[in-house]
Amino acid sequence: MYEREFNKIFELAQDRVDDIEIILSSGKSFSVGINNQNVESFSYADSNGIGIRIIKDGRVGYSYTEEFSDDAFEMIIKEAIEISESVESREPVIFKNYPAIKEDLKIYSEELDRVKVEDKIELAKRLESLAQAADNRVFNVPYAAYSDGYSYSKIANSKGLKKEMKSNYCMAFVMVLAQEGEDKKSGSDFIITRDFAKINPEKIANKAVKQATDLLNAAPPDSGQYPVVINNDMMASLLSTFSGIFSAKNVQEGKSLLRGRLGQEIASPVVTILDDGLHPDGMSTSPFDSEGYPSQRTPLVAKGVLTTFLHNTVTAAKDQAESTGNGSRSYKGSLTVSPTNLVLEAGENSVEDLFKSYDTVIEVVSLQGLHSGANPISGDFSLAAEGFLYKNGVKEKPLANFTVSGNFFDILKDIEKVGDNAEFNMQSCMAPAVLVKKIAVSSK
C-alpha cells in the first residue's frame, strides 16, 4: 500500500539529503454512546498522514503532511531541509535496514472488521440496560459506550528498510452512579480486546455497579501509616504515571532519578518489571517501533535490580547500547522514547492472601488526581483515594475522603507481596494487586 507516495518522496529527496526515513499512519475509528436507550453520540473518524525525518550534513530535520500530493511532498522535503540547517547539534542518527521479527503477533482481526454497526449499537444499549437493572440503588448510567479502531502503519528509509503493519481493537465501557440516602458513588468497568465475542456486557455492568455500591456510606479512616493493598487497576495506573523514569531520553536529560543506577537494587526482590512489545494481549503490541526497529521484550527491573532503560537508536548510540525497540513518534512529531506494554509481573499470591498479611490493611481501589497530584520526576504523590478497611483478612467497611501520600520509588522498595491477578489498563500497563509495607494515609 501507498507505494506511489513513498516512491515519489524518495525520488524527490534523491541527491538533496544524505538519508531519509518516511513514516505513514492511517487509521479509522468508530464510537457510539447511549443515553436512556437512545444514541447520544455517534462518530466515524479517519486520519492519514506522512512524516519524514532527513539527515543532511549530520543534522536532522522533520516535516509532515496530511495531503498526499506531489506538491505537498516537495514542500515537506524543502521544509525538513530548512529545519535541519537551523539545527545546531548533531545527533548520532543512523538509518538501517533492520530485520523483521519471527513471531506472528495476531494484532489484526478480520472478524472484528466485519461486525455490523447495528450489533455495536445493540451491545452499548444492552450494557446500559444491564447496568441500570443490576441494583435499585443505581440512579444514573451517565456513560455506556462502544468504540473500535483500525490502524495501518508503514515505514521505509533510504537504506532499504520497508515495513508495514495493521492492527485493530474494540472497547466497551460503562460508568454508573449509585445512591443510598444522601451518599452517592460512581463505578466503572471496561474491556479492550480484538475479539468482539469476548465482550460480556453483563460482566462489565455488574462489576461497575458493584464497585459503586460497595463504596456507599464510606467514611474516612484514622490518619496514620498503614499496610496498603493497591489493587491491580490502581497499580497499573501508578506504573503508567511514573513510566517515564525508565526512558533513556529522560535519564540522559536529567529527568529521571534512576540516572547512574543501572545494576543497583531499586525495588523489592519480588518486583519484576518489563516492557513487552510482543505481548499477545497488549494494545501497544507491534512488530516494530517508529524507526522500524524490531519490537522485543525488555526486562527493566529483574527481582528488584534495574537492568536497563528504554532506548531508541539515538539514545542507544549516546550510551553505546542497543535500541530496545522503543523509538516513538507520530507522523507529526519528532523521535522520542515511549514504553509499549509496560508490565509488572504477577506473583503467586492470591489477592486474599495479601489482606491476611497484617491485622489491619487498607485496600486502595480508586485514585484521583494522578495528573496533578503526582510528580513524574521526583516520584512524589498525594492523591485522593477510596477503598476498604480489612481486619484480619476480612473486609470491614468502605473508606472515602482520604488521601494517600508517598513516593513511587519508596513503594517499589516497600512491596512485600505481589498478587496473581495482573490485568491491563487503558494505557497498556499491566499490574497485579500489591501489598505495600506502609503508606501515609490522612483524612480530608
LINCOR-V522959 format. One record per backbone hydrogen bond with DSSP energy under -1.0 kcal/mol. CO is the residue of the C=O (numbers start at 1). NH is the residue of the N-H. E is the energy in kcal/mol with one decimal. If there is no record, write none. Layout:
# LINCOR-V522959
co:CO nh:NH e:E
co:CO nh:NH e:E
This chain:
# LINCOR-V522959
co:2 nh:6 e:-2.0
co:3 nh:7 e:-2.7
co:4 nh:8 e:-2.2
co:5 nh:9 e:-2.0
co:6 nh:10 e:-2.4
co:7 nh:11 e:-2.3
co:8 nh:12 e:-2.6
co:9 nh:13 e:-1.9
co:10 nh:14 e:-1.1
co:13 nh:16 e:-2.2
co:13 nh:17 e:-1.3
co:19 nh:55 e:-2.5
co:20 nh:158 e:-2.0
co:21 nh:53 e:-2.2
co:22 nh:156 e:-2.2
co:23 nh:51 e:-3.0
co:24 nh:154 e:-2.0
co:25 nh:49 e:-1.9
co:26 nh:152 e:-3.2
co:27 nh:47 e:-2.3
co:28 nh:150 e:-2.8
co:29 nh:45 e:-2.1
co:30 nh:148 e:-2.4
co:31 nh:43 e:-2.4
co:32 nh:146 e:-2.2
co:33 nh:40 e:-2.6
co:33 nh:41 e:-1.5
co:35 nh:38 e:-1.6
co:38 nh:35 e:-2.8
co:41 nh:33 e:-2.4
co:43 nh:31 e:-2.0
co:45 nh:29 e:-2.4
co:47 nh:27 e:-2.7
co:49 nh:25 e:-2.3
co:50 nh:65 e:-2.5
co:51 nh:23 e:-2.9
co:52 nh:63 e:-1.6
co:53 nh:21 e:-2.3
co:54 nh:61 e:-2.0
co:55 nh:18 e:-2.3
co:55 nh:19 e:-1.6
co:56 nh:59 e:-1.8
co:59 nh:56 e:-2.7
co:61 nh:54 e:-2.8
co:63 nh:52 e:-3.0
co:65 nh:50 e:-2.7
co:67 nh:69 e:-1.4
co:69 nh:73 e:-2.2
co:70 nh:74 e:-2.3
co:71 nh:75 e:-2.1
co:72 nh:76 e:-2.2
co:73 nh:77 e:-1.7
co:74 nh:78 e:-2.1
co:75 nh:79 e:-2.5
co:76 nh:80 e:-2.5
co:77 nh:81 e:-2.2
co:78 nh:82 e:-2.3
co:79 nh:83 e:-2.4
co:80 nh:84 e:-2.2
co:81 nh:85 e:-1.7
co:91 nh:93 e:-2.4
co:96 nh:98 e:-1.1
co:107 nh:168 e:-2.0
co:109 nh:113 e:-1.2
co:112 nh:115 e:-1.3
co:116 nh:120 e:-1.6
co:117 nh:121 e:-2.4
co:118 nh:122 e:-2.2
co:119 nh:123 e:-2.0
co:120 nh:124 e:-1.9
co:121 nh:125 e:-2.3
co:122 nh:126 e:-2.4
co:123 nh:127 e:-2.2
co:124 nh:128 e:-1.9
co:125 nh:129 e:-2.4
co:126 nh:130 e:-2.5
co:127 nh:131 e:-1.8
co:128 nh:132 e:-2.4
co:129 nh:133 e:-1.8
co:135 nh:138 e:-1.8
co:137 nh:179 e:-2.6
co:140 nh:177 e:-2.7
co:143 nh:175 e:-2.8
co:144 nh:34 e:-2.6
co:145 nh:173 e:-2.3
co:146 nh:32 e:-2.6
co:147 nh:171 e:-3.3
co:148 nh:30 e:-2.5
co:149 nh:169 e:-1.8
co:150 nh:28 e:-2.5
co:151 nh:167 e:-2.4
co:152 nh:26 e:-2.6
co:153 nh:165 e:-2.3
co:154 nh:24 e:-3.0
co:155 nh:163 e:-2.8
co:156 nh:22 e:-3.4
co:157 nh:160 e:-1.7
co:161 nh:157 e:-1.6
co:163 nh:155 e:-2.8
co:165 nh:153 e:-2.7
co:167 nh:151 e:-2.8
co:169 nh:149 e:-1.9
co:170 nh:193 e:-2.5
co:171 nh:147 e:-2.6
co:172 nh:191 e:-1.8
co:173 nh:145 e:-2.7
co:174 nh:189 e:-1.8
co:175 nh:143 e:-1.2
co:176 nh:187 e:-1.9
co:177 nh:139 e:-2.0
co:177 nh:140 e:-1.4
co:178 nh:185 e:-2.4
co:180 nh:183 e:-1.8
co:183 nh:180 e:-2.3
co:185 nh:178 e:-3.0
co:187 nh:176 e:-3.0
co:189 nh:174 e:-2.2
co:191 nh:172 e:-1.8
co:193 nh:170 e:-2.8
co:195 nh:198 e:-1.8
co:196 nh:199 e:-1.5
co:200 nh:204 e:-2.1
co:201 nh:205 e:-2.7
co:202 nh:206 e:-2.5
co:203 nh:207 e:-2.0
co:204 nh:208 e:-2.1
co:205 nh:209 e:-2.4
co:206 nh:210 e:-2.5
co:207 nh:211 e:-2.1
co:208 nh:212 e:-1.7
co:209 nh:213 e:-3.0
co:210 nh:214 e:-2.4
co:213 nh:216 e:-1.1
co:215 nh:218 e:-1.1
co:224 nh:441 e:-3.1
co:226 nh:439 e:-1.9
co:227 nh:362 e:-2.3
co:228 nh:436 e:-3.5
co:229 nh:364 e:-2.8
co:230 nh:434 e:-2.0
co:231 nh:235 e:-2.5
co:232 nh:236 e:-2.0
co:233 nh:237 e:-1.7
co:234 nh:238 e:-2.3
co:235 nh:239 e:-2.3
co:236 nh:240 e:-2.2
co:237 nh:241 e:-2.4
co:238 nh:242 e:-2.0
co:240 nh:243 e:-1.2
co:242 nh:245 e:-1.6
co:243 nh:246 e:-1.8
co:244 nh:247 e:-1.4
co:246 nh:310 e:-3.1
co:247 nh:251 e:-2.3
co:248 nh:252 e:-2.8
co:249 nh:253 e:-1.6
co:250 nh:255 e:-3.5
co:251 nh:254 e:-1.4
co:256 nh:259 e:-1.3
co:258 nh:261 e:-2.1
co:261 nh:264 e:-2.3
co:264 nh:306 e:-2.8
co:268 nh:271 e:-2.2
co:271 nh:304 e:-2.3
co:272 nh:345 e:-2.6
co:273 nh:300 e:-2.6
co:273 nh:301 e:-2.3
co:274 nh:343 e:-3.3
co:275 nh:298 e:-3.2
co:276 nh:279 e:-1.2
co:277 nh:286 e:-1.9
co:279 nh:282 e:-1.2
co:287 nh:295 e:-1.6
co:289 nh:292 e:-1.8
co:293 nh:289 e:-2.4
co:296 nh:277 e:-2.3
co:298 nh:275 e:-2.6
co:300 nh:307 e:-3.2
co:301 nh:273 e:-2.1
co:302 nh:305 e:-1.8
co:304 nh:266 e:-2.7
co:304 nh:267 e:-1.7
co:305 nh:302 e:-2.7
co:306 nh:263 e:-3.3
co:310 nh:248 e:-2.6
co:311 nh:324 e:-1.1
co:311 nh:326 e:-2.0
co:312 nh:316 e:-2.0
co:313 nh:317 e:-1.9
co:314 nh:318 e:-1.7
co:315 nh:319 e:-1.5
co:316 nh:321 e:-3.2
co:326 nh:338 e:-1.9
co:327 nh:290 e:-2.2
co:328 nh:336 e:-2.3
co:336 nh:328 e:-2.2
co:341 nh:276 e:-3.1
co:342 nh:430 e:-3.1
co:343 nh:274 e:-2.5
co:349 nh:420 e:-1.2
co:350 nh:354 e:-1.1
co:351 nh:355 e:-1.1
co:354 nh:357 e:-1.1
co:359 nh:392 e:-3.2
co:361 nh:390 e:-3.2
co:362 nh:229 e:-2.6
co:363 nh:388 e:-1.9
co:364 nh:231 e:-2.3
co:366 nh:386 e:-1.7
co:368 nh:384 e:-1.2
co:369 nh:373 e:-4.0
co:373 nh:382 e:-2.4
co:375 nh:379 e:-2.5
co:379 nh:408 e:-2.8
co:380 nh:375 e:-3.1
co:381 nh:406 e:-2.2
co:383 nh:404 e:-2.5
co:384 nh:368 e:-2.6
co:385 nh:402 e:-1.0
co:386 nh:365 e:-2.3
co:386 nh:366 e:-1.5
co:387 nh:399 e:-3.1
co:388 nh:363 e:-3.0
co:389 nh:396 e:-3.4
co:389 nh:397 e:-1.2
co:390 nh:361 e:-2.2
co:391 nh:394 e:-1.9
co:394 nh:391 e:-2.7
co:397 nh:389 e:-2.9
co:398 nh:219 e:-1.6
co:399 nh:387 e:-2.4
co:401 nh:444 e:-2.3
co:402 nh:385 e:-2.8
co:403 nh:442 e:-2.4
co:404 nh:383 e:-2.6
co:405 nh:440 e:-1.1
co:406 nh:381 e:-2.2
co:407 nh:411 e:-2.2
co:408 nh:412 e:-2.2
co:409 nh:413 e:-1.5
co:410 nh:414 e:-2.2
co:412 nh:268 e:-2.8
co:414 nh:437 e:-2.6
co:417 nh:435 e:-2.7
co:418 nh:349 e:-1.4
co:419 nh:347 e:-3.5
co:423 nh:431 e:-1.7
co:425 nh:428 e:-1.3
co:428 nh:342 e:-1.4
co:429 nh:425 e:-2.2
co:430 nh:344 e:-2.9
co:431 nh:423 e:-1.8
co:433 nh:419 e:-3.4
co:434 nh:230 e:-2.2
co:435 nh:416 e:-3.1
co:435 nh:417 e:-1.1
co:436 nh:228 e:-2.1
co:439 nh:226 e:-2.1
co:440 nh:405 e:-2.1
co:441 nh:224 e:-3.0
co:442 nh:403 e:-3.2
